[in-house]
Amino acid sequence: MSANHMDPAEFRRAGHAVVDWIADYWTTVQHRPVAPADPPGTVAAALPTAPPTTGGEPVEAILADLDSIVVPGLTHWQHPGFFGYFPANTSGPSVLGDLVSAGLGVQGMLWATSPAGTELETVMMDWLAHLLDLPERFRSTSTGGGVIQDSASSATLVATLAALHRASGGRWRDTGIDRRYRAYTSTHGHSSIEKAARIAGLGSDGVRSIEVNPDTQALLPGALRAAIEADLAAGDVPALVVATIGTTSTTAIDPLPEIGAICAKYGIWLHVDAAYAGAAAICPELRWSHAGLEYADSYCFDPHKWLLTGFDCDAFWVADRTELIEALTVLPEYLRSAASESGAVIDYRDWQVPLGRRFRALKLWFVLRWYGVEGLRAHIRTGVALAARFAERVRADDRFELAAAHPFSLVCFRLCADDDTNAALLTSVNATGRAYLTHTRVAGRYTLRLAIGAPQTTERYIDETWAILADTADTLSTG
């Protein structure tokens, strides 16, 4: 029996049905509960316990089950009332770019395996560098260059490996961890920093958590310098500092000029994680957040968060691509090619942990061409303005207080009440199905986070969410 491949005519018909389904989903998503209320196991229980034997089910049957089984079990990240985590934007151009990438099915591990894939990615990374006004040394025409990783977590891991290669004088490639290396980040640094340290062999204890300014929640340079000097005195090797532009808890901005000067003095690799807030730098008035970036050895941000490009798409740059390639390259005979050995091309397999890679540059290309610079700036500015609108509501109600600054589109706030009351407020608001928020702790206190970024979010949804919060606060206060 031969495989029942979908021929081009069948694909065309099914593809139209799927695109129509996605368009209908986007049209109706605001009418759905943001998050499901069903208990764990609901979706699994509705699925068969074994795969079909013969196949050939029509796409209409699959889409019907998508509607009845899968969609009710989703948290809808594109919902205009989704304010939970940092946004995971997508857009029509991005979906179409991903569709083309999937249809082409190319594997871009080497320039030779997909020349256009490599070269389009290089140009897209230079376009983004221009859009954000990154330092010249991050451009492919200089000593560095950019590459698309799957996420900022992978970018942090790659930066960690390159930092160990430098700190060991190149020994790390062959001998591994031969002494005690240290990484440093603020107490609000992303969890991926510790994960990268574990994978790299440093262990969780190899990460020094540096205290933050209690007012700004940003890393204290004096505390960083003290930790580095203490480790040097103990015979340890400071290898990596990860500074953050826009921490996950509060979007705090670590002071790069001071941190960069410290890293330069001690010869430590500086990686800047701007996963969420990096997109803000496309707006000239928000580039102040990137002051000091010229000190960075590597930098990343996620177009898949706030720049209308579907997951997964992290933009990662290095100032010296030679160091990165030396740290990561492995060259078996079957990967050799005349183009690679000419030195005239980029092989992105040497810029990441996996060998294989998808053609992710296509969705960036589609997004950048569809929206243009001004369209993307308008999207960012809308999010910032909506956050300011919500923050004004908080300031005007003496039952609430802001817990941190809101330079971008995240607002951290709480009731002027104990932690249990604030937790009850969050639970009640999320249970309405009309809005979805998350929490963090700021200065040890339970704090609500409202993160704006979904393309369909407008003033209406900000005002409705504030009304829900205010009404719920009334209910909690009256018992």
CORJO-V796906 format. One record per residue. N is the residue number from 1. RES is the residue in three letters. SS is DSSP state (~ for helix, > for strand, _ for the rest). D_FIRST is the distance of its C-alpha to the first C-alpha in Angstrom with 1 decimal. Layout:
n=N res=RES ss=SS d_first=D_FIRST
n=N res=RES ss=SS d_first=D_FIRST
//
This chain:
n=1 res=MET ss=_ d_first=0.0
n=2 res=SER ss=_ d_first=3.8
n=3 res=ALA ss=_ d_first=6.8
n=4 res=ASN ss=_ d_first=8.9
n=5 res=HIS ss=_ d_first=12.0
n=6 res=MET ss=_ d_first=15.3
n=7 res=ASP ss=_ d_first=16.9
n=8 res=PRO ss=~ d_first=20.7
n=9 res=ALA ss=~ d_first=21.8
n=10 res=GLU ss=~ d_first=19.9
n=11 res=PHE ss=~ d_first=21.3
n=12 res=ARG ss=~ d_first=24.7
n=13 res=ARG ss=~ d_first=24.8
n=14 res=ALA ss=~ d_first=23.6
n=15 res=GLY ss=~ d_first=26.0
n=16 res=HIS ss=~ d_first=28.9
n=17 res=ALA ss=~ d_first=28.3
n=18 res=VAL ss=~ d_first=28.3
n=19 res=VAL ss=~ d_first=31.4
n=20 res=ASP ss=~ d_first=33.1
n=21 res=TRP ss=~ d_first=32.3
n=22 res=ILE ss=~ d_first=33.9
n=23 res=ALA ss=~ d_first=36.9
n=24 res=ASP ss=~ d_first=37.4
n=25 res=TYR ss=~ d_first=37.3
n=26 res=TRP ss=~ d_first=40.0
n=27 res=THR ss=~ d_first=42.0
n=28 res=THR ss=~ d_first=42.1
n=29 res=VAL ss=~ d_first=42.0
n=30 res=GLN ss=~ d_first=45.8
n=31 res=HIS ss=~ d_first=45.7
n=32 res=ARG ss=_ d_first=43.5
n=33 res=PRO ss=_ d_first=45.0
n=34 res=VAL ss=_ d_first=44.9
n=35 res=ALA ss=_ d_first=43.5
n=36 res=PRO ss=_ d_first=41.9
n=37 res=ALA ss=_ d_first=44.1
n=38 res=ASP ss=_ d_first=41.4
n=39 res=PRO ss=_ d_first=41.6
n=40 res=PRO ss=_ d_first=39.2
n=41 res=GLY ss=_ d_first=35.9
n=42 res=THR ss=~ d_first=35.8
n=43 res=VAL ss=~ d_first=32.6
n=44 res=ALA ss=~ d_first=30.8
n=45 res=ALA ss=~ d_first=31.7
n=46 res=ALA ss=_ d_first=30.2
n=47 res=LEU ss=_ d_first=26.7
n=48 res=PRO ss=_ d_first=24.1
n=49 res=THR ss=_ d_first=24.2
n=50 res=ALA ss=_ d_first=20.5
n=51 res=PRO ss=_ d_first=17.7
n=52 res=PRO ss=_ d_first=15.5
n=53 res=THR ss=_ d_first=12.4
n=54 res=THR ss=_ d_first=10.4
n=55 res=GLY ss=_ d_first=12.5
n=56 res=GLY ss=_ d_first=13.4
n=57 res=GLU ss=_ d_first=17.1
n=58 res=PRO ss=_ d_first=19.5
n=59 res=VAL ss=~ d_first=21.8
n=60 res=GLU ss=~ d_first=24.7
n=61 res=ALA ss=~ d_first=23.6
n=62 res=ILE ss=~ d_first=23.4
n=63 res=LEU ss=~ d_first=26.8
n=64 res=ALA ss=~ d_first=28.3
n=65 res=ASP ss=~ d_first=27.5
n=66 res=LEU ss=~ d_first=28.9
n=67 res=ASP ss=~ d_first=32.0
n=68 res=SER ss=~ d_first=32.4
n=69 res=ILE ss=~ d_first=31.4
n=70 res=VAL ss=~ d_first=31.5
n=71 res=VAL ss=~ d_first=34.4
n=72 res=PRO ss=~ d_first=36.9
n=73 res=GLY ss=~ d_first=36.4
n=74 res=LEU ss=_ d_first=37.2
n=75 res=THR ss=_ d_first=40.5
n=76 res=HIS ss=_ d_first=40.8
n=77 res=TRP ss=_ d_first=42.0
n=78 res=GLN ss=_ d_first=42.4
n=79 res=HIS ss=_ d_first=44.7
n=80 res=PRO ss=_ d_first=48.2
n=81 res=GLY ss=_ d_first=49.6
n=82 res=PHE ss=> d_first=47.6
n=83 res=PHE ss=_ d_first=50.3
n=84 res=GLY ss=_ d_first=49.0
n=85 res=TYR ss=_ d_first=48.0
n=86 res=PHE ss=_ d_first=48.3
n=87 res=PRO ss=_ d_first=46.3
n=88 res=ALA ss=_ d_first=42.7
n=89 res=ASN ss=_ d_first=43.0
n=90 res=THR ss=_ d_first=40.2
n=91 res=SER ss=_ d_first=40.7
n=92 res=GLY ss=~ d_first=39.0
n=93 res=PRO ss=~ d_first=39.4
n=94 res=SER ss=~ d_first=38.0
n=95 res=VAL ss=~ d_first=34.9
n=96 res=LEU ss=~ d_first=34.3
n=97 res=GLY ss=~ d_first=34.8
n=98 res=ASP ss=~ d_first=32.3
n=99 res=LEU ss=~ d_first=29.8
n=100 res=VAL ss=~ d_first=30.4
n=101 res=SER ss=~ d_first=30.2
n=102 res=ALA ss=~ d_first=26.8
n=103 res=GLY ss=~ d_first=25.6
n=104 res=LEU ss=~ d_first=27.0
n=105 res=GLY ss=_ d_first=25.5
n=106 res=VAL ss=_ d_first=28.1
n=107 res=GLN ss=_ d_first=29.3
n=108 res=GLY ss=_ d_first=33.1
n=109 res=MET ss=_ d_first=34.1
n=110 res=LEU ss=_ d_first=36.1
n=111 res=TRP ss=_ d_first=37.8
n=112 res=ALA ss=_ d_first=35.9
n=113 res=THR ss=_ d_first=32.5
n=114 res=SER ss=_ d_first=33.6
n=115 res=PRO ss=~ d_first=37.1
n=116 res=ALA ss=~ d_first=37.4
n=117 res=GLY ss=~ d_first=36.1
n=118 res=THR ss=~ d_first=38.8
n=119 res=GLU ss=~ d_first=41.6
n=120 res=LEU ss=~ d_first=40.9
n=121 res=GLU ss=~ d_first=41.1
n=122 res=THR ss=~ d_first=44.3
n=123 res=VAL ss=~ d_first=45.9
n=124 res=MET ss=~ d_first=44.8
n=125 res=MET ss=~ d_first=46.4
n=126 res=ASP ss=~ d_first=49.5
n=127 res=TRP ss=~ d_first=49.5
n=128 res=LEU ss=~ d_first=49.4
n=129 res=ALA ss=~ d_first=52.2
n=130 res=HIS ss=~ d_first=54.3
n=131 res=LEU ss=~ d_first=53.6
n=132 res=LEU ss=~ d_first=54.8
n=133 res=ASP ss=_ d_first=57.5
n=134 res=LEU ss=_ d_first=56.5
n=135 res=PRO ss=_ d_first=58.6
n=136 res=GLU ss=~ d_first=58.2
n=137 res=ARG ss=~ d_first=57.1
n=138 res=PHE ss=~ d_first=53.8
n=139 res=ARG ss=_ d_first=52.8
n=140 res=SER ss=_ d_first=50.7
n=141 res=THR ss=_ d_first=53.7
n=142 res=SER ss=_ d_first=55.7
n=143 res=THR ss=_ d_first=55.1
n=144 res=GLY ss=_ d_first=52.5
n=145 res=GLY ss=> d_first=49.5
n=146 res=GLY ss=> d_first=46.9
n=147 res=VAL ss=> d_first=43.3
n=148 res=ILE ss=> d_first=41.0
n=149 res=GLN ss=> d_first=40.2
n=150 res=ASP ss=_ d_first=38.1
n=151 res=SER ss=_ d_first=41.2
n=152 res=ALA ss=~ d_first=44.9
n=153 res=SER ss=~ d_first=44.1
n=154 res=SER ss=~ d_first=42.2
n=155 res=ALA ss=~ d_first=45.1
n=156 res=THR ss=~ d_first=47.6
n=157 res=LEU ss=~ d_first=45.7
n=158 res=VAL ss=~ d_first=45.6
n=159 res=ALA ss=~ d_first=49.3
n=160 res=THR ss=~ d_first=50.1
n=161 res=LEU ss=~ d_first=48.5
n=162 res=ALA ss=~ d_first=50.4
n=163 res=ALA ss=~ d_first=53.5
n=164 res=LEU ss=~ d_first=53.3
n=165 res=HIS ss=~ d_first=52.8
n=166 res=ARG ss=~ d_first=56.0
n=167 res=ALA ss=~ d_first=58.0
n=168 res=SER ss=_ d_first=57.2
n=169 res=GLY ss=_ d_first=58.2
n=170 res=GLY ss=_ d_first=54.7
n=171 res=ARG ss=_ d_first=54.6
n=172 res=TRP ss=~ d_first=52.1
n=173 res=ARG ss=~ d_first=49.2
n=174 res=ASP ss=~ d_first=50.0
n=175 res=THR ss=~ d_first=51.9
n=176 res=GLY ss=_ d_first=50.7
n=177 res=ILE ss=_ d_first=53.1
n=178 res=ASP ss=_ d_first=56.2
n=179 res=ARG ss=_ d_first=58.7
n=180 res=ARG ss=_ d_first=59.0
n=181 res=TYR ss=> d_first=57.7
n=182 res=ARG ss=> d_first=58.3
n=183 res=ALA ss=> d_first=56.7
n=184 res=TYR ss=> d_first=58.7
n=185 res=THR ss=> d_first=58.0
n=186 res=SER ss=> d_first=59.7
n=187 res=THR ss=_ d_first=59.3
n=188 res=HIS ss=_ d_first=57.3
n=189 res=GLY ss=_ d_first=54.9
n=190 res=HIS ss=_ d_first=51.2
n=191 res=SER ss=~ d_first=49.5
n=192 res=SER ss=~ d_first=47.2
n=193 res=ILE ss=~ d_first=50.2
n=194 res=GLU ss=~ d_first=50.5
n=195 res=LYS ss=~ d_first=46.7
n=196 res=ALA ss=~ d_first=46.9
n=197 res=ALA ss=~ d_first=49.9
n=198 res=ARG ss=~ d_first=48.0
n=199 res=ILE ss=~ d_first=45.0
n=200 res=ALA ss=~ d_first=47.4
n=201 res=GLY ss=_ d_first=49.3
n=202 res=LEU ss=_ d_first=52.4
n=203 res=GLY ss=_ d_first=51.9
n=204 res=SER ss=~ d_first=53.0
n=205 res=ASP ss=~ d_first=56.6
n=206 res=GLY ss=~ d_first=56.3
n=207 res=VAL ss=> d_first=56.4
n=208 res=ARG ss=> d_first=59.8
n=209 res=SER ss=> d_first=60.0
n=210 res=ILE ss=> d_first=62.9
n=211 res=GLU ss=_ d_first=65.0
n=212 res=VAL ss=> d_first=65.2
n=213 res=ASN ss=_ d_first=68.0
n=214 res=PRO ss=_ d_first=68.5
n=215 res=ASP ss=_ d_first=69.2
n=216 res=THR ss=_ d_first=66.4
n=217 res=GLN ss=_ d_first=63.8
n=218 res=ALA ss=_ d_first=63.5
n=219 res=LEU ss=> d_first=63.7
n=220 res=LEU ss=_ d_first=67.3
n=221 res=PRO ss=~ d_first=67.8
n=222 res=GLY ss=~ d_first=70.7
n=223 res=ALA ss=~ d_first=68.6
n=224 res=LEU ss=~ d_first=66.0
n=225 res=ARG ss=~ d_first=68.6
n=226 res=ALA ss=~ d_first=70.1
n=227 res=ALA ss=~ d_first=66.8
n=228 res=ILE ss=~ d_first=66.1
n=229 res=GLU ss=~ d_first=69.6
n=230 res=ALA ss=~ d_first=69.3
n=231 res=ASP ss=~ d_first=66.1
n=232 res=LEU ss=~ d_first=67.7
n=233 res=ALA ss=~ d_first=70.7
n=234 res=ALA ss=_ d_first=68.4
n=235 res=GLY ss=_ d_first=66.8
n=236 res=ASP ss=_ d_first=63.5
n=237 res=VAL ss=> d_first=61.8
n=238 res=PRO ss=> d_first=61.2
n=239 res=ALA ss=> d_first=58.0
n=240 res=LEU ss=> d_first=56.7
n=241 res=VAL ss=> d_first=58.0
n=242 res=VAL ss=> d_first=55.7
n=243 res=ALA ss=> d_first=57.6
n=244 res=THR ss=> d_first=56.2
n=245 res=ILE ss=> d_first=56.8
n=246 res=GLY ss=_ d_first=56.0
n=247 res=THR ss=_ d_first=55.5
n=248 res=THR ss=_ d_first=53.0
n=249 res=SER ss=_ d_first=55.7
n=250 res=THR ss=_ d_first=58.2
n=251 res=THR ss=_ d_first=57.4
n=252 res=ALA ss=_ d_first=60.3
n=253 res=ILE ss=> d_first=60.8
n=254 res=ASP ss=_ d_first=61.8
n=255 res=PRO ss=_ d_first=64.7
n=256 res=LEU ss=~ d_first=63.1
n=257 res=PRO ss=~ d_first=66.3
n=258 res=GLU ss=~ d_first=67.8
n=259 res=ILE ss=~ d_first=64.6
n=260 res=GLY ss=~ d_first=63.9
n=261 res=ALA ss=~ d_first=67.4
n=262 res=ILE ss=~ d_first=67.0
n=263 res=CYS ss=~ d_first=63.7
n=264 res=ALA ss=~ d_first=65.4
n=265 res=LYS ss=~ d_first=68.3
n=266 res=TYR ss=~ d_first=66.3
n=267 res=GLY ss=_ d_first=63.5
n=268 res=ILE ss=_ d_first=60.8
n=269 res=TRP ss=> d_first=57.5
n=270 res=LEU ss=> d_first=57.6
n=271 res=HIS ss=> d_first=54.3
n=272 res=VAL ss=> d_first=54.7
n=273 res=ASP ss=> d_first=52.2
n=274 res=ALA ss=_ d_first=52.4
n=275 res=ALA ss=_ d_first=48.9
n=276 res=TYR ss=_ d_first=50.1
n=277 res=ALA ss=~ d_first=53.5
n=278 res=GLY ss=~ d_first=52.8
n=279 res=ALA ss=~ d_first=51.6
n=280 res=ALA ss=~ d_first=55.1
n=281 res=ALA ss=~ d_first=56.4
n=282 res=ILE ss=~ d_first=55.1
n=283 res=CYS ss=_ d_first=58.2
n=284 res=PRO ss=~ d_first=61.4
n=285 res=GLU ss=~ d_first=63.4
n=286 res=LEU ss=~ d_first=61.1
n=287 res=ARG ss=~ d_first=61.0
n=288 res=TRP ss=~ d_first=63.9
n=289 res=SER ss=~ d_first=61.3
n=290 res=HIS ss=~ d_first=60.2
n=291 res=ALA ss=_ d_first=63.7
n=292 res=GLY ss=_ d_first=63.6
n=293 res=LEU ss=~ d_first=60.0
n=294 res=GLU ss=~ d_first=61.4
n=295 res=TYR ss=~ d_first=61.8
n=296 res=ALA ss=_ d_first=58.0
n=297 res=ASP ss=_ d_first=55.9
n=298 res=SER ss=> d_first=52.8
n=299 res=TYR ss=> d_first=52.0
n=300 res=CYS ss=> d_first=49.1
n=301 res=PHE ss=> d_first=48.5
n=302 res=ASP ss=> d_first=45.4
n=303 res=PRO ss=~ d_first=44.8
n=304 res=HIS ss=~ d_first=42.2
n=305 res=LYS ss=~ d_first=45.2
n=306 res=TRP ss=~ d_first=47.8
n=307 res=LEU ss=_ d_first=46.7
n=308 res=LEU ss=_ d_first=44.0
n=309 res=THR ss=_ d_first=41.2
n=310 res=GLY ss=_ d_first=38.2
n=311 res=PHE ss=_ d_first=37.5
n=312 res=ASP ss=_ d_first=37.0
n=313 res=CYS ss=_ d_first=39.7
n=314 res=ASP ss=> d_first=42.7
n=315 res=ALA ss=> d_first=45.1
n=316 res=PHE ss=> d_first=46.6
n=317 res=TRP ss=> d_first=49.3
n=318 res=VAL ss=> d_first=51.3
n=319 res=ALA ss=_ d_first=54.7
n=320 res=ASP ss=_ d_first=54.0
n=321 res=ARG ss=~ d_first=50.4
n=322 res=THR ss=~ d_first=51.5
n=323 res=GLU ss=~ d_first=52.1
n=324 res=LEU ss=~ d_first=48.7
n=325 res=ILE ss=~ d_first=46.8
n=326 res=GLU ss=~ d_first=48.9
n=327 res=ALA ss=~ d_first=48.1
n=328 res=LEU ss=~ d_first=44.3
n=329 res=THR ss=_ d_first=43.2
n=330 res=VAL ss=_ d_first=41.1
n=331 res=LEU ss=_ d_first=40.2
n=332 res=PRO ss=_ d_first=37.8
n=333 res=GLU ss=~ d_first=37.4
n=334 res=TYR ss=~ d_first=34.0
n=335 res=LEU ss=~ d_first=35.5
n=336 res=ARG ss=_ d_first=38.4
n=337 res=SER ss=_ d_first=38.7
n=338 res=ALA ss=~ d_first=41.6
n=339 res=ALA ss=~ d_first=41.8
n=340 res=SER ss=~ d_first=42.2
n=341 res=GLU ss=~ d_first=44.8
n=342 res=SER ss=~ d_first=46.8
n=343 res=GLY ss=_ d_first=47.7
n=344 res=ALA ss=_ d_first=47.3
n=345 res=VAL ss=_ d_first=44.3
n=346 res=ILE ss=_ d_first=43.2
n=347 res=ASP ss=_ d_first=40.3
n=348 res=TYR ss=~ d_first=39.8
n=349 res=ARG ss=~ d_first=38.0
n=350 res=ASP ss=~ d_first=41.5
n=351 res=TRP ss=~ d_first=42.7
n=352 res=GLN ss=_ d_first=40.4
n=353 res=VAL ss=_ d_first=39.0
n=354 res=PRO ss=_ d_first=35.2
n=355 res=LEU ss=_ d_first=34.0
n=356 res=GLY ss=_ d_first=31.5
n=357 res=ARG ss=_ d_first=32.6
n=358 res=ARG ss=_ d_first=31.5
n=359 res=PHE ss=_ d_first=33.2
n=360 res=ARG ss=_ d_first=35.5
n=361 res=ALA ss=~ d_first=38.3
n=362 res=LEU ss=~ d_first=36.7
n=363 res=LYS ss=~ d_first=37.6
n=364 res=LEU ss=~ d_first=41.1
n=365 res=TRP ss=~ d_first=41.4
n=366 res=PHE ss=~ d_first=40.4
n=367 res=VAL ss=~ d_first=42.8
n=368 res=LEU ss=~ d_first=45.7
n=369 res=ARG ss=~ d_first=45.5
n=370 res=TRP ss=~ d_first=45.1
n=371 res=TYR ss=~ d_first=47.9
n=372 res=GLY ss=~ d_first=50.2
n=373 res=VAL ss=~ d_first=52.9
n=374 res=GLU ss=~ d_first=54.9
n=375 res=GLY ss=~ d_first=52.0
n=376 res=LEU ss=~ d_first=51.0
n=377 res=ARG ss=~ d_first=54.7
n=378 res=ALA ss=~ d_first=55.1
n=379 res=HIS ss=~ d_first=52.2
n=380 res=ILE ss=~ d_first=53.9
n=381 res=ARG ss=~ d_first=57.3
n=382 res=THR ss=~ d_first=56.1
n=383 res=GLY ss=~ d_first=54.9
n=384 res=VAL ss=~ d_first=58.2
n=385 res=ALA ss=~ d_first=60.2
n=386 res=LEU ss=~ d_first=58.4
n=387 res=ALA ss=~ d_first=59.0
n=388 res=ALA ss=~ d_first=62.7
n=389 res=ARG ss=~ d_first=62.8
n=390 res=PHE ss=~ d_first=61.5
n=391 res=ALA ss=~ d_first=63.8
n=392 res=GLU ss=~ d_first=66.7
n=393 res=ARG ss=~ d_first=65.9
n=394 res=VAL ss=~ d_first=66.0
n=395 res=ARG ss=~ d_first=69.3
n=396 res=ALA ss=~ d_first=70.9
n=397 res=ASP ss=_ d_first=70.2
n=398 res=ASP ss=_ d_first=72.4
n=399 res=ARG ss=_ d_first=70.1
n=400 res=PHE ss=> d_first=67.6
n=401 res=GLU ss=> d_first=67.8
n=402 res=LEU ss=> d_first=65.8
n=403 res=ALA ss=_ d_first=64.7
n=404 res=ALA ss=_ d_first=64.1
n=405 res=ALA ss=_ d_first=64.4
n=406 res=HIS ss=_ d_first=61.6
n=407 res=PRO ss=_ d_first=61.5
n=408 res=PHE ss=_ d_first=57.9
n=409 res=SER ss=_ d_first=56.0
n=410 res=LEU ss=> d_first=56.1
n=411 res=VAL ss=> d_first=59.0
n=412 res=CYS ss=> d_first=59.9
n=413 res=PHE ss=> d_first=62.2
n=414 res=ARG ss=> d_first=63.3
n=415 res=LEU ss=> d_first=65.7
n=416 res=CYS ss=_ d_first=69.1
n=417 res=ALA ss=_ d_first=68.3
n=418 res=ASP ss=_ d_first=66.9
n=419 res=ASP ss=~ d_first=63.4
n=420 res=ASP ss=~ d_first=62.5
n=421 res=THR ss=~ d_first=63.5
n=422 res=ASN ss=~ d_first=61.5
n=423 res=ALA ss=~ d_first=58.4
n=424 res=ALA ss=~ d_first=58.9
n=425 res=LEU ss=~ d_first=59.2
n=426 res=LEU ss=~ d_first=55.9
n=427 res=THR ss=~ d_first=54.1
n=428 res=SER ss=~ d_first=55.7
n=429 res=VAL ss=~ d_first=54.9
n=430 res=ASN ss=~ d_first=51.2
n=431 res=ALA ss=~ d_first=51.0
n=432 res=THR ss=_ d_first=51.9
n=433 res=GLY ss=_ d_first=48.5
n=434 res=ARG ss=_ d_first=50.5
n=435 res=ALA ss=_ d_first=50.9
n=436 res=TYR ss=> d_first=49.6
n=437 res=LEU ss=_ d_first=51.8
n=438 res=THR ss=> d_first=51.8
n=439 res=HIS ss=> d_first=54.7
n=440 res=THR ss=> d_first=56.2
n=441 res=ARG ss=> d_first=59.5
n=442 res=VAL ss=> d_first=62.3
n=443 res=ALA ss=_ d_first=65.3
n=444 res=GLY ss=_ d_first=63.9
n=445 res=ARG ss=> d_first=63.8
n=446 res=TYR ss=> d_first=60.9
n=447 res=THR ss=> d_first=60.1
n=448 res=LEU ss=> d_first=57.7
n=449 res=ARG ss=> d_first=55.7
n=450 res=LEU ss=> d_first=54.9
n=451 res=ALA ss=> d_first=52.6
n=452 res=ILE ss=_ d_first=52.2
n=453 res=GLY ss=_ d_first=49.6
n=454 res=ALA ss=_ d_first=47.1
n=455 res=PRO ss=_ d_first=47.2
n=456 res=GLN ss=_ d_first=48.0
n=457 res=THR ss=_ d_first=50.9
n=458 res=THR ss=_ d_first=54.2
n=459 res=GLU ss=~ d_first=57.8
n=460 res=ARG ss=~ d_first=56.9
n=461 res=TYR ss=~ d_first=54.5
n=462 res=ILE ss=~ d_first=57.0
n=463 res=ASP ss=~ d_first=59.8
n=464 res=GLU ss=~ d_first=57.7
n=465 res=THR ss=~ d_first=56.7
n=466 res=TRP ss=~ d_first=60.4
n=467 res=ALA ss=~ d_first=61.4
n=468 res=ILE ss=~ d_first=59.0
n=469 res=LEU ss=~ d_first=60.4
n=470 res=ALA ss=~ d_first=63.9
n=471 res=ASP ss=~ d_first=63.5
n=472 res=THR ss=~ d_first=61.7
n=473 res=ALA ss=~ d_first=64.6
n=474 res=ASP ss=~ d_first=67.0
n=475 res=THR ss=~ d_first=65.2
n=476 res=LEU ss=~ d_first=65.2
n=477 res=SER ss=~ d_first=68.9
n=478 res=THR ss=~ d_first=70.0
n=479 res=GLY ss=_ d_first=68.0
//
